[in-house]
Amino acid sequence: MLHNKQKLSRNRPSAYEHPTLNPGYSSIYHPIGIDLADSKLPGYLTIGLLGAALFCAAYAAMPLAEANELNQNTNSSLYGSVHLSESGHQDKPILDAYIVSRCPYGLQMQRILSEIIKTAPKSKDFIKVRYLGEVKDGAILSMHGDTEAQENLRQMVLQEEQPDKYWPYIGCYMESGNTTKCLINSGVEQKKLNEGMKDPTRGLAYAQEDFGIANLKGVRSSPSLLVNGQPTDEFSYADDKTAGRSPEAVKRALCSGFAEKPNFCSVDMNGAMAATGISKTYSDPDGSSSASCGD
């Protein structure tokens, strides 16, 4: 069952205000079962997060020309090879949408992204759902408990290893919240999915990448948007006819990152606010909201 809106207010401690880091906060995390005690992981999994942070800090401090040259010759695990313009636009921008899977407002953002992709299938190449959390002692933690941590991991592995099944699964999950039913209905190869979730060089590695970028960018709330690695407020793209939490506003945010806008940027999309939480319909006037989980 999803927590109610009062419990998911902005006053909830953030995903990085953990008691081991700040004793003034009580734990809101629950581990899931990825046991690394007997696993011999390659070195990049244990030092990769620090390495990514150092790389990105140095990268951000470089002059534009040097950054472009480095990026063209480096396989960045964070954003791939892109060309930055003076305005911050890219030839192939990426909209990163950070969520947690049992946050009603995270589900709201997934519903918006799903509508964008239905309307303009080519937009899928420029959209990446990422997840908030923490890895501690080899376990993935999430702000709303073990069930959410498991679902976050499931969705991460599905997106990376069976990407053609990700949005069909999410479309079903947003309507029912029934994981078993949705895995079957969307045709997920469950054996492969389960193996990926248990394999620390796969599921855990995907989580470390998402959590590492979130830490680097100071992302604490579900949902949060980054366009070309920069925090973006979807509400800044709203107007009298377009809600901030709508496909049209989020499409505008994505399209702001293009050096040369593709055709789908000129397509008018739904400007109505999406429903929050589990909902069989796109919009729900009584349940829509613009809140978030976390800070």
CORQUIMO-V868432 format. One record per residue. PSI is psi as a letter, one per 30 degrees, with the letter a starting at -180 (999 if undefined). OMEGA is omega in radians with two decimals (NA if undefined). D_CENTER is the distance of its C-alpha to the mean C-alpha in Angstrom with 1 decimal. Layout:
BEGIN
PSI OMEGA D_CENTER
PSI OMEGA D_CENTER
END
This chain:
BEGIN
k -3.14 21.2
k 3.04 18.7
l 3.13 19.8
l -3.02 21.5
e -3.14 20.6
e 3.14 23.0
f -3.11 21.4
h -3.12 17.9
l 3.13 19.4
f -3.14 18.4
f 3.10 21.1
k 3.07 19.2
k -3.08 19.0
l -3.10 15.8
f -3.14 13.8
g 3.07 16.0
i -3.05 19.3
k -3.09 20.3
f 3.12 24.1
f 3.11 24.6
e -3.13 23.3
j -3.04 24.9
f 3.13 27.6
f -3.14 27.7
k 3.05 24.6
l -3.05 24.8
k 3.00 22.3
g -3.04 19.5
l 3.07 18.2
k -3.09 19.3
l 2.96 19.3
l -2.90 19.0
i 2.90 21.6
j -3.05 20.9
j -3.11 24.2
g -3.02 24.6
e -3.09 28.2
g -3.09 29.8
k 3.05 27.4
j -3.06 28.3
k 3.03 25.1
l -3.04 25.4
e -3.06 25.5
f 3.13 22.3
f -3.12 20.3
f -3.14 22.2
g -3.04 22.3
e -3.09 19.4
e 3.10 17.3
e 3.13 20.4
e 3.12 21.2
e -3.14 17.9
e -3.14 18.4
e 3.14 22.0
e -3.07 21.3
e 3.10 18.9
e 3.13 21.3
e -3.12 24.2
e -3.09 22.5
f -3.09 21.7
f -3.09 25.3
l 2.94 26.8
l -3.04 28.7
e -3.09 27.0
e 3.14 29.4
e 3.13 28.9
e 3.10 25.1
e -3.12 25.4
e 3.12 28.0
e -3.09 26.1
e 3.14 22.9
f -3.10 25.1
g -3.09 26.6
k 3.06 23.6
i -3.13 21.0
k 3.11 18.1
f -3.08 15.5
e -3.05 12.9
g 3.09 13.5
a -3.09 16.5
j -3.12 19.8
l 3.09 19.8
k -3.13 22.6
k 3.03 22.3
l -3.14 24.7
f -3.11 26.5
f -3.09 24.5
g 3.08 21.1
l 3.13 20.7
l 3.06 19.9
e 3.09 21.4
i -3.11 18.0
l 3.08 15.3
k 2.97 11.6
j 3.06 9.3
k 3.10 5.9
j -3.14 4.2
k -3.14 3.1
l 2.75 4.9
k -2.83 7.6
f 3.14 9.4
g 3.01 12.8
k -3.13 12.2
e -3.08 14.1
f 2.96 12.3
e 3.06 8.8
e 3.08 11.0
e 3.14 12.5
e 3.07 9.6
e 3.10 9.1
e 3.11 12.9
e -3.12 13.1
e 3.10 11.1
e 3.12 13.3
e 3.10 16.3
e -3.10 15.6
e 3.07 15.6
e -3.10 18.6
e -3.10 20.4
i -3.06 19.7
e -3.13 18.8
f 3.13 18.9
f -3.12 15.9
e -3.12 13.7
f -3.06 14.5
g -3.08 12.9
k 3.12 9.4
k 3.03 6.5
k 3.09 3.5
l -2.96 2.0
k 3.11 4.2
k 3.10 7.1
a -3.10 10.5
k 3.00 13.6
k -3.14 15.9
k 3.14 19.5
h 3.07 22.6
g 3.14 20.7
k 3.07 18.8
k -3.10 15.2
k 3.09 15.1
l -2.94 13.1
f -3.11 14.4
g 2.98 15.8
a -3.01 17.5
e -3.13 18.1
e 3.10 17.3
e 3.12 13.8
e 3.11 13.5
e -3.12 15.0
e 3.05 12.9
e -3.12 9.6
e 3.13 11.6
e -3.12 13.0
e 3.10 10.0
e -3.11 8.9
e 3.14 12.6
e -3.12 13.1
e -3.10 10.7
e -2.96 12.3
f 3.06 15.8
i -2.98 16.4
f 3.13 14.3
f 3.12 17.0
f -3.02 16.6
e -3.06 12.9
e 3.01 13.3
e 3.11 16.8
e -3.12 15.6
e 3.13 12.9
e 3.09 15.7
e -3.08 18.1
e 3.14 16.0
f -3.11 15.4
e -3.00 19.2
f -3.04 20.5
g -3.08 18.2
j -3.06 20.5
e -3.09 18.8
e 3.14 22.1
e -3.03 23.1
e 3.06 19.9
e 3.13 19.9
e -3.06 23.5
f -3.12 23.2
g 3.05 20.5
h 3.14 22.6
k 3.03 20.3
j -2.91 22.3
e 3.12 22.0
e 3.12 24.0
e 3.12 21.8
e -3.12 18.7
e 3.11 20.5
e 3.12 21.8
e 3.13 18.4
e -3.11 17.2
f -3.08 20.5
j -3.09 20.7
f 3.10 19.5
f 3.11 19.6
d -3.09 17.0
e -3.12 14.6
e 3.13 15.1
e 3.09 14.8
e 3.13 11.4
e -3.13 10.4
e 3.12 12.5
e -3.14 10.9
e -3.09 7.4
e 3.14 9.5
e 3.11 12.0
e 3.12 10.2
e 3.10 9.2
e -3.10 12.8
e -3.07 14.1
f 3.14 12.8
g 3.14 13.5
k -3.07 10.2
f -3.00 11.3
k 3.05 10.5
j 0.06 8.5
l 2.99 7.8
k -3.12 7.9
k 2.96 8.2
k 3.01 9.4
k -3.05 12.0
h 3.07 13.7
g -3.13 12.3
k 3.12 13.8
k -3.08 12.6
k 3.13 13.4
j -3.10 14.8
f -3.11 14.7
f 3.08 18.0
f 3.11 19.8
g 3.11 19.7
l 3.02 21.4
a -3.06 25.1
f -3.09 27.9
f -3.02 26.8
k 3.08 23.0
l 3.12 20.8
e 3.11 17.8
i 3.13 15.5
l 3.09 16.9
e -3.11 16.3
e -3.12 19.0
e -3.12 17.6
e 3.04 14.0
e 3.11 16.0
e 3.11 18.2
e 3.11 15.4
e -3.04 14.3
f 3.08 18.0
f -3.09 18.9
f -3.10 17.5
k 2.96 19.9
e 3.07 23.2
j -2.99 24.7
k 3.06 23.1
l -3.06 23.1
e -3.06 24.9
f 3.11 22.0
f 3.13 21.6
g 3.12 25.0
k 3.08 24.2
k -3.13 24.4
l -3.11 21.7
k 3.13 21.6
g -3.13 21.9
k 3.11 22.0
k -3.13 19.5
l 3.06 17.5
l 3.07 18.3
l 3.04 16.4
a 3.12 16.1
k -3.12 17.9
k 3.13 20.0
f 3.14 22.1
l 3.13 22.2
e -3.07 20.0
k 3.12 21.6
j -3.05 23.2
e -3.11 25.2
f -3.05 25.9
f -3.10 22.3
k -3.10 20.3
l 3.09 19.1
g -3.12 17.2
a 3.11 16.6
l 3.04 13.6
k -3.10 13.3
a 3.13 14.1
999 NA 15.9
END
